[in-house]
Amino acid sequence: MSQPEWTPKPGDGATICHHSDRTACTVVRVSPSGITIWIQRDIATLDDWKPEIIPGGFAGHCVDNADQRYTYQPDPGGTIHSARLRKDGRYRTPGGERVIPGRHHFHDYNF
């Protein structure tokens, strides 16, 4: 098994990477072995930003997607997801989505 990319602890930020969107979470529990973690979805509030859409493609194209900035706070009622450490040293949910360290919420306005 490869070395883990990171060693999560309760309270650490984590992000579930979907296809192009990302969901910010907080680590709420780590198994004694460190193989399984449980992460809870955070409340991610978009700072003062509006998508700039220009005509093109199927319906339009957002040209300032990368400028999104969020503030985060724990959501006591947020959905809890599990993730397991794989042989490649990365954490993944049961659906295969990668979990990375830090809070990096993102919504892709082009999809």
FILUMRO-134796 format. One record per residue: x, y, z of N, C-alpha, C in turn; chain. Coordinates in nm, 2 decimals, m for minus. Layout:
FILUMRO-134796
+--------+--------+--------+--------+--------+--------+--------+--------+--------+---+
!   n_c1 !   n_c2 !   n_c3 !  ca_c1 !  ca_c2 !  ca_c3 !   c_c1 !   c_c2 !   c_c3 ! c !
+--------+--------+--------+--------+--------+--------+--------+--------+--------+---+
!      X !      Y !      Z !      X !      Y !      Z !      X !      Y !      Z ! A !
...
+--------+--------+--------+--------+--------+--------+--------+--------+--------+---+
end
This chain:
FILUMRO-134796
+--------+--------+--------+--------+--------+--------+--------+--------+--------+---+
!   n_c1 !   n_c2 !   n_c3 !  ca_c1 !  ca_c2 !  ca_c3 !   c_c1 !   c_c2 !   c_c3 ! c !
+--------+--------+--------+--------+--------+--------+--------+--------+--------+---+
!   0.08 !  m0.12 !   0.00 !   0.00 !   0.00 !   0.00 !   0.09 !   0.12 !   0.00 ! A !
!   0.05 !   0.22 !  m0.08 !   0.12 !   0.35 !  m0.08 !   0.09 !   0.43 !   0.04 ! A !
!   0.18 !   0.52 !   0.07 !   0.16 !   0.61 !   0.18 !   0.04 !   0.70 !   0.16 ! A !
!  m0.04 !   0.72 !   0.26 !  m0.16 !   0.81 !   0.24 !  m0.12 !   0.95 !   0.20 ! A !
!  m0.20 !   1.02 !   0.12 !  m0.17 !   1.15 !   0.08 !  m0.18 !   1.25 !   0.20 ! A !
!  m0.26 !   1.22 !   0.29 !  m0.27 !   1.30 !   0.41 !  m0.32 !   1.21 !   0.53 ! A !
!  m0.31 !   1.26 !   0.65 !  m0.35 !   1.19 !   0.77 !  m0.47 !   1.28 !   0.83 ! A !
!  m0.59 !   1.25 !   0.80 !  m0.70 !   1.33 !   0.85 !  m0.73 !   1.31 !   1.00 ! A !
!  m0.77 !   1.42 !   1.06 !  m0.81 !   1.42 !   1.20 !  m0.94 !   1.49 !   1.21 ! A !
!  m1.02 !   1.45 !   1.31 !  m1.15 !   1.52 !   1.33 !  m1.13 !   1.67 !   1.34 ! A !
!  m1.22 !   1.74 !   1.27 !  m1.21 !   1.89 !   1.26 !  m1.14 !   1.94 !   1.13 ! A !
!  m1.07 !   1.85 !   1.07 !  m1.00 !   1.89 !   0.94 !  m1.10 !   1.91 !   0.83 ! A !
!  m1.07 !   2.00 !   0.74 !  m1.15 !   2.02 !   0.62 !  m1.12 !   1.91 !   0.52 ! A !
!  m1.22 !   1.87 !   0.44 !  m1.20 !   1.77 !   0.34 !  m1.30 !   1.81 !   0.23 ! A !
!  m1.27 !   1.76 !   0.11 !  m1.35 !   1.79 !  m0.01 !  m1.38 !   1.67 !  m0.09 ! A !
!  m1.51 !   1.64 !  m0.12 !  m1.54 !   1.53 !  m0.21 !  m1.54 !   1.59 !  m0.35 ! A !
!  m1.46 !   1.52 !  m0.44 !  m1.45 !   1.56 !  m0.58 !  m1.55 !   1.48 !  m0.67 ! A !
!  m1.65 !   1.55 !  m0.72 !  m1.74 !   1.49 !  m0.81 !  m1.68 !   1.51 !  m0.95 ! A !
!  m1.76 !   1.49 !  m1.05 !  m1.70 !   1.51 !  m1.19 !  m1.64 !   1.64 !  m1.20 ! A !
!  m1.71 !   1.75 !  m1.20 !  m1.65 !   1.88 !  m1.20 !  m1.69 !   1.97 !  m1.08 ! A !
!  m1.78 !   1.93 !  m1.01 !  m1.82 !   2.00 !  m0.88 !  m1.74 !   1.94 !  m0.76 ! A !
!  m1.74 !   2.02 !  m0.66 !  m1.67 !   1.98 !  m0.53 !  m1.76 !   2.01 !  m0.41 ! A !
!  m1.76 !   1.93 !  m0.31 !  m1.84 !   1.95 !  m0.19 !  m1.75 !   1.96 !  m0.07 ! A !
!  m1.75 !   2.08 !   0.00 !  m1.67 !   2.10 !   0.12 !  m1.73 !   2.03 !   0.24 ! A !
!  m1.64 !   1.96 !   0.32 !  m1.69 !   1.88 !   0.43 !  m1.59 !   1.90 !   0.55 ! A !
!  m1.63 !   1.85 !   0.66 !  m1.54 !   1.84 !   0.78 !  m1.53 !   1.70 !   0.82 ! A !
!  m1.41 !   1.66 !   0.86 !  m1.39 !   1.52 !   0.91 !  m1.45 !   1.52 !   1.05 ! A !
!  m1.54 !   1.42 !   1.07 !  m1.60 !   1.41 !   1.20 !  m1.56 !   1.29 !   1.28 ! A !
!  m1.50 !   1.19 !   1.21 !  m1.46 !   1.07 !   1.28 !  m1.35 !   1.00 !   1.19 ! A !
!  m1.26 !   0.94 !   1.26 !  m1.16 !   0.86 !   1.19 !  m1.15 !   0.72 !   1.26 ! A !
!  m1.15 !   0.61 !   1.19 !  m1.14 !   0.48 !   1.25 !  m1.00 !   0.47 !   1.32 ! A !
!  m0.99 !   0.39 !   1.42 !  m0.86 !   0.37 !   1.49 !  m0.74 !   0.34 !   1.39 ! A !
!  m0.77 !   0.26 !   1.29 !  m0.67 !   0.22 !   1.19 !  m0.64 !   0.34 !   1.09 ! A !
!  m0.73 !   0.43 !   1.08 !  m0.71 !   0.54 !   0.99 !  m0.76 !   0.50 !   0.85 ! A !
!  m0.81 !   0.38 !   0.83 !  m0.85 !   0.33 !   0.70 !  m0.98 !   0.40 !   0.65 ! A !
!  m1.07 !   0.42 !   0.75 !  m1.20 !   0.48 !   0.72 !  m1.22 !   0.61 !   0.79 ! A !
!  m1.27 !   0.71 !   0.71 !  m1.31 !   0.84 !   0.77 !  m1.45 !   0.87 !   0.74 ! A !
!  m1.51 !   0.95 !   0.83 !  m1.65 !   1.00 !   0.81 !  m1.64 !   1.15 !   0.80 ! A !
!  m1.70 !   1.20 !   0.69 !  m1.70 !   1.35 !   0.67 !  m1.84 !   1.40 !   0.66 ! A !
!  m1.86 !   1.52 !   0.71 !  m1.99 !   1.58 !   0.71 !  m1.99 !   1.70 !   0.63 ! A !
!  m2.10 !   1.71 !   0.54 !  m2.11 !   1.83 !   0.45 !  m2.11 !   1.96 !   0.53 ! A !
!  m2.04 !   2.06 !   0.48 !  m2.04 !   2.19 !   0.54 !  m2.14 !   2.28 !   0.47 ! A !
!  m2.17 !   2.39 !   0.53 !  m2.24 !   2.50 !   0.47 !  m2.14 !   2.59 !   0.40 ! A !
!  m2.15 !   2.59 !   0.27 !  m2.06 !   2.67 !   0.19 !  m2.14 !   2.79 !   0.13 ! A !
!  m2.10 !   2.91 !   0.17 !  m2.17 !   3.03 !   0.13 !  m2.08 !   3.10 !   0.02 ! A !
!  m2.14 !   3.12 !  m0.09 !  m2.07 !   3.19 !  m0.20 !  m2.05 !   3.34 !  m0.17 ! A !
!  m1.93 !   3.39 !  m0.17 !  m1.90 !   3.53 !  m0.15 !  m1.96 !   3.61 !  m0.26 ! A !
!  m1.95 !   3.74 !  m0.26 !  m2.01 !   3.83 !  m0.36 !  m1.95 !   3.80 !  m0.50 ! A !
!  m2.02 !   3.71 !  m0.57 !  m1.98 !   3.67 !  m0.70 !  m2.10 !   3.63 !  m0.78 ! A !
!  m2.10 !   3.67 !  m0.90 !  m2.21 !   3.63 !  m0.99 !  m2.15 !   3.57 !  m1.12 ! A !
!  m2.20 !   3.46 !  m1.17 !  m2.15 !   3.40 !  m1.30 !  m2.16 !   3.50 !  m1.42 ! A !
!  m2.05 !   3.51 !  m1.49 !  m2.06 !   3.59 !  m1.61 !  m2.08 !   3.49 !  m1.73 ! A !
!  m2.20 !   3.49 !  m1.79 !  m2.23 !   3.40 !  m1.89 !  m2.23 !   3.47 !  m2.03 ! A !
!  m2.15 !   3.41 !  m2.12 !  m2.15 !   3.47 !  m2.26 !  m2.21 !   3.37 !  m2.35 ! A !
!  m2.28 !   3.41 !  m2.46 !  m2.33 !   3.32 !  m2.56 !  m2.23 !   3.23 !  m2.62 ! A !
!  m2.26 !   3.10 !  m2.64 !  m2.17 !   3.01 !  m2.70 !  m2.20 !   2.87 !  m2.65 ! A !
!  m2.15 !   2.77 !  m2.72 !  m2.17 !   2.63 !  m2.68 !  m2.32 !   2.60 !  m2.69 ! A !
!  m2.36 !   2.51 !  m2.60 !  m2.50 !   2.46 !  m2.60 !  m2.60 !   2.57 !  m2.56 ! A !
!  m2.57 !   2.64 !  m2.45 !  m2.66 !   2.74 !  m2.40 !  m2.59 !   2.87 !  m2.36 ! A !
!  m2.46 !   2.86 !  m2.33 !  m2.38 !   2.98 !  m2.28 !  m2.26 !   2.92 !  m2.21 ! A !
!  m2.17 !   3.01 !  m2.18 !  m2.04 !   2.97 !  m2.12 !  m2.01 !   3.07 !  m2.01 ! A !
!  m1.98 !   3.01 !  m1.89 !  m1.94 !   3.09 !  m1.77 !  m1.79 !   3.11 !  m1.78 ! A !
!  m1.75 !   3.24 !  m1.80 !  m1.61 !   3.27 !  m1.82 !  m1.53 !   3.30 !  m1.69 ! A !
!  m1.61 !   3.32 !  m1.58 !  m1.54 !   3.35 !  m1.45 !  m1.56 !   3.24 !  m1.34 ! A !
!  m1.57 !   3.12 !  m1.38 !  m1.59 !   3.01 !  m1.29 !  m1.48 !   3.00 !  m1.18 ! A !
!  m1.36 !   3.02 !  m1.22 !  m1.25 !   3.01 !  m1.13 !  m1.24 !   3.11 !  m1.03 ! A !
!  m1.32 !   3.22 !  m1.04 !  m1.32 !   3.33 !  m0.94 !  m1.41 !   3.30 !  m0.82 ! A !
!  m1.48 !   3.19 !  m0.82 !  m1.57 !   3.16 !  m0.70 !  m1.49 !   3.16 !  m0.57 ! A !
!  m1.54 !   3.22 !  m0.47 !  m1.48 !   3.21 !  m0.33 !  m1.59 !   3.18 !  m0.23 ! A !
!  m1.57 !   3.09 !  m0.14 !  m1.67 !   3.05 !  m0.04 !  m1.62 !   3.08 !   0.10 ! A !
!  m1.71 !   3.09 !   0.19 !  m1.69 !   3.09 !   0.33 !  m1.76 !   2.96 !   0.38 ! A !
!  m1.70 !   2.90 !   0.49 !  m1.75 !   2.77 !   0.53 !  m1.79 !   2.78 !   0.68 ! A !
!  m1.89 !   2.70 !   0.71 !  m1.92 !   2.68 !   0.85 !  m1.98 !   2.53 !   0.87 ! A !
!  m1.96 !   2.47 !   0.98 !  m2.01 !   2.34 !   1.00 !  m2.16 !   2.33 !   0.99 ! A !
!  m2.21 !   2.22 !   0.94 !  m2.35 !   2.20 !   0.93 !  m2.39 !   2.08 !   1.02 ! A !
!  m2.44 !   2.10 !   1.14 !  m2.47 !   1.99 !   1.23 !  m2.57 !   1.89 !   1.17 ! A !
!  m2.65 !   1.93 !   1.08 !  m2.74 !   1.84 !   1.01 !  m2.70 !   1.80 !   0.87 ! A !
!  m2.57 !   1.83 !   0.84 !  m2.52 !   1.79 !   0.70 !  m2.51 !   1.64 !   0.69 ! A !
!  m2.52 !   1.60 !   0.56 !  m2.50 !   1.46 !   0.53 !  m2.37 !   1.41 !   0.56 ! A !
!  m2.36 !   1.29 !   0.62 !  m2.23 !   1.23 !   0.65 !  m2.20 !   1.12 !   0.55 ! A !
!  m2.08 !   1.13 !   0.50 !  m2.03 !   1.03 !   0.40 !  m1.91 !   0.96 !   0.46 ! A !
!  m1.89 !   0.84 !   0.42 !  m1.77 !   0.76 !   0.46 !  m1.67 !   0.76 !   0.34 ! A !
!  m1.55 !   0.74 !   0.37 !  m1.44 !   0.72 !   0.27 !  m1.34 !   0.63 !   0.32 ! A !
!  m1.29 !   0.54 !   0.23 !  m1.18 !   0.45 !   0.27 !  m1.05 !   0.47 !   0.20 ! A !
!  m0.95 !   0.45 !   0.27 !  m0.81 !   0.46 !   0.22 !  m0.79 !   0.35 !   0.12 ! A !
!  m0.75 !   0.38 !   0.00 !  m0.73 !   0.28 !  m0.11 !  m0.58 !   0.25 !  m0.11 ! A !
!  m0.55 !   0.15 !  m0.19 !  m0.41 !   0.10 !  m0.20 !  m0.32 !   0.21 !  m0.26 ! A !
!  m0.38 !   0.30 !  m0.34 !  m0.30 !   0.41 !  m0.41 !  m0.27 !   0.53 !  m0.31 ! A !
!  m0.32 !   0.51 !  m0.18 !  m0.29 !   0.62 !  m0.08 !  m0.40 !   0.73 !  m0.08 ! A !
!  m0.51 !   0.71 !  m0.16 !  m0.61 !   0.81 !  m0.16 !  m0.74 !   0.77 !  m0.10 ! A !
!  m0.81 !   0.86 !  m0.04 !  m0.94 !   0.83 !   0.02 !  m1.05 !   0.84 !  m0.09 ! A !
!  m1.14 !   0.74 !  m0.09 !  m1.25 !   0.75 !  m0.19 !  m1.38 !   0.71 !  m0.12 ! A !
!  m1.49 !   0.77 !  m0.16 !  m1.62 !   0.73 !  m0.11 !  m1.66 !   0.59 !  m0.17 ! A !
!  m1.77 !   0.53 !  m0.11 !  m1.81 !   0.40 !  m0.17 !  m1.85 !   0.41 !  m0.32 ! A !
!  m1.88 !   0.53 !  m0.37 !  m1.91 !   0.55 !  m0.51 !  m1.79 !   0.58 !  m0.59 ! A !
!  m1.67 !   0.58 !  m0.53 !  m1.55 !   0.60 !  m0.60 !  m1.50 !   0.75 !  m0.61 ! A !
!  m1.57 !   0.84 !  m0.55 !  m1.53 !   0.98 !  m0.56 !  m1.41 !   1.01 !  m0.47 ! A !
!  m1.32 !   1.08 !  m0.52 !  m1.19 !   1.11 !  m0.44 !  m1.22 !   1.21 !  m0.33 ! A !
!  m1.16 !   1.20 !  m0.22 !  m1.17 !   1.29 !  m0.11 !  m1.03 !   1.35 !  m0.09 ! A !
!  m1.02 !   1.48 !  m0.09 !  m0.89 !   1.55 !  m0.08 !  m0.89 !   1.64 !   0.05 ! A !
!  m0.77 !   1.67 !   0.10 !  m0.77 !   1.76 !   0.22 !  m0.81 !   1.90 !   0.19 ! A !
!  m0.86 !   1.97 !   0.29 !  m0.90 !   2.11 !   0.27 !  m1.04 !   2.13 !   0.22 ! A !
!  m1.09 !   2.25 !   0.24 !  m1.23 !   2.28 !   0.19 !  m1.21 !   2.36 !   0.06 ! A !
!  m1.26 !   2.30 !  m0.05 !  m1.25 !   2.36 !  m0.18 !  m1.38 !   2.35 !  m0.25 ! A !
!  m1.49 !   2.40 !  m0.20 !  m1.62 !   2.39 !  m0.26 !  m1.62 !   2.46 !  m0.40 ! A !
!  m1.69 !   2.40 !  m0.50 !  m1.69 !   2.45 !  m0.63 !  m1.81 !   2.40 !  m0.70 ! A !
!  m1.88 !   2.50 !  m0.77 !  m1.99 !   2.46 !  m0.86 !  m1.96 !   2.50 !  m1.00 ! A !
!  m1.96 !   2.40 !  m1.09 !  m1.93 !   2.43 !  m1.23 !  m2.05 !   2.48 !  m1.30 ! A !
!  m2.06 !   2.61 !  m1.33 !  m2.17 !   2.67 !  m1.39 !  m2.18 !   2.64 !  m1.54 ! A !
!  m2.08 !   2.57 !  m1.60 !  m2.09 !   2.53 !  m1.74 !  m2.16 !   2.39 !  m1.76 ! A !
!  m2.21 !   2.33 !  m1.65 !  m2.28 !   2.21 !  m1.67 !  m2.42 !   2.22 !  m1.60 ! A !
+--------+--------+--------+--------+--------+--------+--------+--------+--------+---+
end
